[in-house]
Amino acid sequence: MPDKTIRIGPLCMDLAGGNLSNGTKFVVSECDGSPTQSFKLNLTEDLVSLAAGKCGDVYFGQPTDGQPVILWPCTGTANQTWWLR
């Protein structure tokens, strides 16, 4: 993440519709350099949107296939903990 994006080929992780509200889904879209495509992994392993100052949160804390990741205030809970591989 040297440029603060999370990429899969030409696609970047993004916030749906550029929305910064709680509950906004994380999506994959064309990399365009928009602020909603910038993230950091902080010291407590929270994935933080630099545009919103909020965390990636597994919806309702249910780690099942297909469960969306949403934007939510950082709480330090397990459903907001991420790591690089």
Secondary structure, 3 states (H helix, E strand, C coil): CCCCCCEECCEEEEEHHHCCCCCCEEEEEECCCCHHHCEEECCCCEEEECCCCCEEEEHHHCCCCCCCEEEECCCCCHHHECCCC
